[in-house]
Amino acid sequence: MSFLAGLNDAQRKAVDHHNGPLLVVAGAGSGKTRALTHRIAHLIGHHGVDPAEILAVTFTNKAAREMKERLELLLAQKLAQSQFGQPWSTLGPQDQRQLRSRIYREVIKDLWIGTFHALFARLLRFDIDKLKDPEGLSWTRQFSIYDEGDAQTLVKEIVTQELQLDPKRFEPKKMRWA
């Protein structure tokens, strides 16, 4: 099974590019996820690139999840052919689950695929427990990064529930920037 099969010329060109970074910009439904998924599989399967060396940044968690799922299936399909000598579609559900689980453990979990927030939260968690500020304060890996909506919800909760203030008089949105 070739990772170039079934791709159009533009997708094939993106997949076959293996020296250095690649930016893929195209409209909705143009096959970006397909091209990137096949490129990652090609880098790992054909060029022997360590999954931990691959970074794919998406705009949404849904896109990252979809990319990981597609990649897991694509690599499992290739492994089915090499391990069992038969196409993925002919394997029983247990063998398919076993192959997907193996691909997840050996490849997917080490990939850097996600949104900017998710990737950098993962990066921060690596050694944050070793960091101490000048006053001796330290942090744990159990933290959350709030986006604007989360921050507004928290401020509103503090204003209305903790401080028991009238949200019409003390507008949480204005207090956020006070």
Phi, psi and omega per residue, in radians:
M1 nan 2.144 3.103
S2 -1.651 2.479 3.106
F3 -1.377 -0.062 3.109
L4 -1.658 -0.256 -3.088
A5 -1.133 2.430 3.064
G6 1.387 0.151 3.140
L7 -1.785 2.634 3.037
N8 -1.374 3.066 -3.052
D9 -1.044 -0.778 -3.129
A10 -1.131 -0.741 3.116
Q11 -1.129 -0.754 -3.133
R12 -1.064 -0.708 3.122
K13 -1.093 -0.748 3.116
A14 -1.141 -0.739 -3.121
V15 -1.150 -0.707 -3.059
D16 -1.356 -0.219 3.087
H17 -1.271 2.004 -3.074
H18 -2.214 -0.059 3.108
N19 -1.798 1.836 3.084
G20 1.579 3.118 -3.074
P21 -1.226 2.813 3.116
L22 -2.463 2.283 3.063
L23 -1.890 2.172 3.110
V24 -1.938 2.049 3.121
V25 -2.174 2.123 -3.141
A26 -2.803 2.921 -3.108
G27 -1.296 2.981 3.128
A28 -1.067 2.410 3.082
G29 1.321 0.224 -3.084
S30 -1.554 -0.126 3.121
G31 1.729 0.377 3.127
K32 -1.063 -0.860 -3.108
T33 -1.085 -0.715 3.106
R34 -1.063 -0.830 -3.129
A35 -1.098 -0.798 -3.121
L36 -1.170 -0.694 3.115
T37 -1.090 -0.804 3.115
H38 -1.159 -0.608 3.112
R39 -1.130 -0.794 3.128
I40 -1.080 -0.784 3.110
A41 -1.059 -0.715 3.137
H42 -1.139 -0.752 3.112
L43 -1.057 -0.744 -3.117
I44 -1.308 -0.897 -3.026
G45 -1.339 -0.611 -3.058
H46 -1.737 -0.673 -3.067
H47 -1.786 -0.087 3.090
G48 1.209 0.469 3.136
V49 -1.255 2.353 3.100
D50 -1.158 2.228 3.135
P51 -0.933 -0.561 -3.131
A52 -1.199 -0.185 3.141
E53 -1.690 0.076 -3.067
I54 -1.896 2.249 3.125
L55 -2.107 2.188 3.059
A56 -2.291 1.986 -3.088
V57 -1.747 2.242 3.132
T58 -2.014 2.934 3.113
F59 -1.547 -0.408 -3.104
T60 -2.313 2.705 3.051
N61 -1.109 -0.614 3.126
K62 -1.059 -0.770 3.129
A63 -1.122 -0.700 3.117
A64 -1.130 -0.780 3.131
R65 -1.086 -0.767 3.133
E66 -1.097 -0.717 3.136
M67 -1.113 -0.758 3.120
K68 -1.110 -0.747 -3.139
E69 -1.117 -0.764 3.124
R70 -1.124 -0.726 3.141
L71 -1.136 -0.748 3.105
E72 -1.020 -0.792 3.141
L73 -1.168 -0.765 -3.135
L74 -1.045 -0.808 3.135
L75 -1.224 -0.615 3.094
A76 -1.149 -0.650 3.100
Q77 -1.099 -0.725 3.109
K78 -1.169 -0.731 3.138
L79 -1.142 -0.610 3.108
A80 -1.027 -0.758 -3.127
Q81 -1.153 -0.759 -3.095
S82 -1.362 -0.609 -3.087
Q83 -1.471 -0.720 -3.069
F84 -1.866 -0.193 -3.132
G85 1.196 0.426 3.130
Q86 -2.561 2.769 -3.128
P87 -1.133 2.670 3.118
W88 -0.915 -0.764 -3.048
S89 -1.111 -0.325 -3.130
T90 -1.618 -0.132 3.139
L91 -1.362 2.624 3.065
G92 -1.296 2.856 -3.113
P93 -0.991 -0.663 -3.122
Q94 -1.155 -0.756 3.110
D95 -1.145 -0.665 3.105
Q96 -1.115 -0.783 3.110
R97 -1.073 -0.724 -3.129
Q98 -1.088 -0.777 3.132
L99 -1.157 -0.753 3.126
R100 -1.113 -0.688 3.109
S101 -1.107 -0.741 3.122
R102 -1.105 -0.782 3.120
I103 -1.078 -0.710 3.119
Y104 -1.057 -0.884 -3.100
R105 -1.099 -0.728 -3.012
E106 -1.559 -0.341 -3.047
V107 -2.281 -1.079 -2.928
I108 -1.029 -0.780 -3.055
K109 -1.153 -0.377 -3.141
D110 -1.563 -0.260 -3.136
L111 -1.196 2.634 3.053
W112 -1.802 1.389 3.120
I113 -2.090 2.169 3.112
G114 2.955 -3.038 3.068
T115 -1.369 2.905 3.075
F116 -0.949 -0.821 -3.108
H117 -1.058 -0.841 -3.099
A118 -1.128 -0.737 -3.114
L119 -1.164 -0.747 -3.101
F120 -1.353 -0.464 2.994
A121 -1.132 -0.728 3.090
R122 -1.073 -0.752 3.125
L123 -1.102 -0.772 3.119
L124 -1.073 -0.605 -3.078
R125 -1.218 -0.333 -3.092
F126 -0.947 -0.983 -3.036
D127 -2.195 0.284 -3.067
I128 -1.081 -0.493 -3.140
D129 -1.237 -0.241 3.122
K130 -1.624 -0.192 -3.078
L131 -1.456 2.355 3.040
K132 -2.316 2.420 3.094
D133 -1.470 3.047 -3.092
P134 -0.994 -0.419 -3.137
E135 -1.610 0.079 3.096
G136 1.537 0.068 3.106
L137 -1.265 2.515 3.115
S138 -2.306 2.994 -3.092
W139 -2.208 2.828 3.063
T140 -1.977 3.033 3.123
R141 -1.383 -0.128 3.142
Q142 -1.581 1.443 3.097
F143 -2.423 2.848 3.093
S144 -2.167 2.603 3.036
I145 -1.927 2.107 -3.087
Y146 -1.583 2.377 2.979
D147 -1.521 -3.112 -3.076
E148 -1.036 -0.732 3.131
G149 -1.110 -0.739 3.103
D150 -1.092 -0.755 -3.128
A151 -1.100 -0.748 3.117
Q152 -1.088 -0.738 3.122
T153 -1.079 -0.753 -3.140
L154 -1.126 -0.796 3.135
V155 -1.086 -0.756 3.128
K156 -1.081 -0.721 3.124
E157 -1.104 -0.727 3.130
I158 -1.152 -0.795 -3.119
V159 -1.087 -0.835 -3.019
T160 -1.489 -0.640 -3.041
Q161 -1.728 -0.858 -3.093
E162 -1.313 -0.857 -3.102
L163 -1.568 -0.217 -3.136
Q164 0.887 0.814 3.097
L165 -1.689 2.751 3.102
D166 -1.332 2.035 -3.095
P167 -1.137 -0.298 3.094
K168 -1.363 -0.571 -3.136
R169 -1.491 -0.685 3.127
F170 -1.996 1.489 -3.058
E171 -1.180 2.078 -3.120
P172 -0.959 -0.640 -3.107
K173 -1.126 -0.689 3.125
K174 -1.293 -0.589 -3.137
M175 -1.190 -0.486 -3.121
R176 -0.997 -0.595 -3.064
W177 -1.878 0.174 -3.109
A178 -1.338 nan nan
